[in-house]
Amino acid sequence: MSEPVGPRAAAPASRRAVRTAARKPGRAGRNLPAAIAVGAVLGALVLASLLVRKEAFVVVVAAAVCLALWELTQALGQRGIAVPLVPVAVGAVAMLVAAFTAGGQALAVCFLLTAVGVVVWRTAEGPVDGLRDVAGGIFAAAYLPLLAGFAMLMLAEPDGALRVLTFVLVTIASDIGGYAAGVLTGRHPMAPSVSPKKSWEGFAGSAVTCVVVGVLAVVWLLDGPWWAGALVGASAVLTATLGDLGESMIKRDLGIKDMGSVLPGHGGLMDRLDSLVMTAPVCWVLLHMLVR
């Protein structure tokens, strides 16, 4: 029997095409409703932990960093790099707690002890590929908990909750502003070999949004000068973009799209922390110097 032709045959195919298109991510490669819902939940968790008690935020950050470390070790493992996760995770918690309770010197000491722990742990497993695994472990410890420790240094200040909130707001503003501008007007790729969807128009949107949010946050939350907020925002857009591109280079080298899949519409938790960890040291320095 011959296949039916005409409008009646085309209708099921058209309906299937519509359903398939509805399940596909948008132009910027995200499931936007899921991304918004997950972002709202994460934002509420961060805000609640900051406003209830500072120690609660330390716990939230420690849990997020440990999960991101697990994602990173799984990704590096695809290239045969066996990161010693136990000493890195233990050192990560120690670094974050030390930074919050004892300051920058304690953070540095804990990082050095973590590096020693990685060497000792990996040496006990044998010399084969040991140098590669040790390098991967120290890289993971520096990339995530060491940089995240600067957020704990901000948190330890008398107005630390508001400083951390300012840092988070300007970093998120970079992502939101860049996403919106890139989807609406993106035409010229910024780094097509690294991140094909990132455009110069999106970068301009990130810059404008970051500066505006930086000025508003520093003036209203920290009672600081507007120009300090503008400088914080302008610096944040640079570090957030470099953090995003840096992780994209790592993922491209590993041959993966996302570091994980625990956050619908976002990928892995590591995919959300890349901009934050790179921005934390710069925000800490600028706020410490310019906003008293």
N, C-alpha and C positions, 0 to 999 in steps of 0.2 A: 504494500500500500504506500502510495506517495505521501510525503510530508505535507501538511496543510500550509497554505501560503495565504498572504493577505493580512489585513489588520488583525483578525482573530489570532493568527499565529504570532504576530509581532507583539501582541499585548503582554503575554507572559514573560517574554524576553525583556521587554521594557520594564516590567515591574521588578524583575530580578536585577536589572541594571540599576534601578533606583535604590533598591535595598542594599546592593553592593556598594554603591557610591555613598550611601548614608553611613556605612560602617567604616569607610576610609577616613583617615585623618585629614585635616584641612590643609590649606596651602603651605602653612609653615611646618607641617609634619606632626601635628599634635591632635589628640582627641580633646578638643577644647572644653566641652562640658566636664569631662572627667578631670582635666587639668585644673579647671577653676574650682571644682569641688574639693579635690585633694589639697590645692593651695590654700583654700579657706580653712580646712581642718588643721593643716600645719601652722598657719598663721594664728589660729585661735589657741593652739597648744603652746606656741612660743609666747604669745601675749599673756596667757594665763599663768605660765610658769614665771614670767618676769614680774608680774604684778603681785602674785601670791607670796613668793619667797625666792630670794636669789639662789639659794641652794637647790631649789626645784629646777631652775634653769640649768644649773651645772649637771644635774642628773639627766635632763633631756639632751643636752649637748653630748654628754658622755655616751649615752645610748645611741645617738645618731652617728657619732664618729665611729663607734665600734661596728655598727651595721655597715657603714660605708667602707670601713677597713676590710670587712669580710667580702664585700662586693669587689673591692680592688684586688684582693688576693685571689679571688676566683678568676678575675679577668687576666691577671698576670700569669696564673697557672696555665692558661691556654697556650702560652708561649714557653712553658717549661720552667717558669720562675716560681719556686716553692717558697713563698714568704712565710717565715716563722710567725704565725698569727698570734700564738699565745703570748710571747714576750712583747710583741708590738701592741696588742690590746691592753695588757696589764700596764705597760708604759704609757699608753694613751690616757687611761683613767688617771694615772699618777700625775701626768703632766697637767691635765686640766684642773685637778684638785689643787695641785701645788701652785699653779698660776693664780687661782682664785684666793687661796689662803696665804700665800707667802711671796707672791710677786714674780718678777721677770727672772731673777737669778735662780729661783727654785725651778722655774720652767726649764731653763737651760740645763741645770744639773740633772733633772729627770730625763731630759732628752738624751743626754750623754749616757746616763745609766741604761736607758732603753737600748741605745746602740750597742753597749757592752753586752746586755742581755741577749740581743739578737745574735751576736757573734758567738757567745758561749753556747746558746741553745743549738745553733746550726752546727757548730763544731762537734757537738756530742753526737750528731747524726751521721758523721762521716765527711770526708773531704771532697767527695764527688760533687761538682757544681756548687761547692760551698760559697765561693766568692760571689757568684751570680745571685744566689739566694740571699746572702747577707746584704748585698747592694740593694736588692728589692725590698728587704725589710727596713733598712734605714731610709730609703726613699719613701716608703709608706708612712713611717713614723714622722718624717719631716713634712710630708705633703698634707697630712690631715691633722693629727693632734697637735703638732708643734704650731702650725699656723692658727688652728682653732684656739690655742691657748691665749692668743692676743685678745680674743673676745672675752676670755675670763679675766684678763687684766683690766679691760674696760668695766666689766661687771663689778670688780672689787672696789671701784671708786665710790664715794658717797652717793653720787647720782648715777651709779653704774647701770641700773635698769634702763634709765632713759638714754644713756650713751649707747648701750647695746641696741635698743629700739631704733635709735637714729641710724646706726650702722646697718641694721637689717633693712630698714625702709629704703635707704639709698641704693642698696644692692638689689633689692627686689624691683625698685624703680627702673634700674638698668634693663632688667629682663622684660618687664612689662612694656616699657617705652620702646625698646628695640623690637619686640615681637609685633606690637601694633603698627609701628612705622614700616617694618619690613614687610608685613602682610599687605598693607595698603599701598605702599609706594616703592617697595624694594625692586630695583632694577639692576644695580651694579654690585656684583659680588665683591665682598671684602677679601676673602681668602678661599676661593673656590676649591683649591686642592685639599683644604683642611675642613672647612665647614661650608658646603655649597649654599645653604640657605641664609647665611649671614651676609647682609648687604651694608653698603655705606649709608644708605638711607636709614636702615635700622639703627646703625651706630649713631647717626645724628639724632634720631628719636630718643635713644638711650641717654645721650648727652643732655638734651633739653630736659627730659624728665628727671634725671639725676640731680641736675643743678637746682631745679625748682623744688624738688623734695628735700634736698640738702638744706636750702635756705629756710624753708618752712620748719623743718625738724629742729635745726640748730637754734633758730629764733624762738620758737614756741616751746620746745621741750627742754632746751638747755639754757635758755636766756643768753645766748651768745650772739656775736655780731653776724650780720647777714653775709658779709664777705667770707667769713669762716665757713658758713654753710655752703656757699658757692664753691669754695675750694675743696671741701670734702666731697661734694657731689661730682665735681669735675675729675677728681682723683679716682673716685669710686667707679666711674664709667670706664676708665682706662684699666683698672685692675680687674673689674668684673669681666670685661671683654677679653683680657688676656687669660683670665682663669678659664673662661668658656672655651677659647681657642686652644689653650694648653691641653685641656682634657680631651677636646676633639682630636688633637694630634695623637694623644695616647690611644684613644679608641680606634683611630684609623690604623695606627701601627699594629694594634692587636687584632684588627679585622672584625670589630664588633660595632653595633649601632648604639647600644646603651650599656651602661655598667651593670644594670639590673632591671628588674621589672616589678619592684614592690610598690611603686607609686604610679597608678594608672594615669596616663596622659603626660607623665614626666619621665618615666624610665626608672632608673635606680635612684637611691638616695644620694649616691655619689654624684649623680648628674645635677642635683640641686645644690650640693655643697661646693661645687667647683668655683663658682664666683664668690661665694661667701668667704671661704678660707683665704683666698687671695686678697680680698678686700680688708679683712680684719686687721692685719698689721698696719696698713696705711691709715685706716680710720682711727686706730688707737693712737698712733703718733700725732696725727693732726689734731684730734680732739684734746689730747693731753697738752699739746703746745698752745693751742689757740683758744680753747674754751676752759676757763677755770671755774 
